[in-house]
Amino acid sequence: MTFRKEASAPQGDGTAPGRVACKEPGRENGCNCKSIETRKELPMASTVFIKADEVAAELGISKSLAYRMIHQWNEELKKKGYTTVIGRVSRQYYHEKVYGMSGEGK
């Protein structure tokens, strides 16, 4: 996959200078991004949030119940001052609520 070089912005005006995008497979220019194929292969545990369909599959429950549980957990997190995302919950908080695991026990 080859990308063209973006036009560079004038230096020193607060905008990012021109970048050279990834040129897979050699990853020239120190690029550390992943190709679309590689990202699809990553396990779901690498994401910060867990979605309702994952919760439903893992616990063997309906998606509607998984959404209700996530909503409840997000309300608890909001009360603690955390930012939440609708339909998703922190994977770490999910493990704490379901398995009783704290961050150290993983």
Buried (B, 14 or more C-beta within 10 A) or exposed (E): EEEEEEEEEEEEEEEEEEEBBBEBEEEEEEBEEBEEEEEEEEEEEEEEBBBBEBBBEEEEBEEEEBBEBBBEBBEBBEEEEEEBEEBBBBBBBBBBBBEEEEEEEE
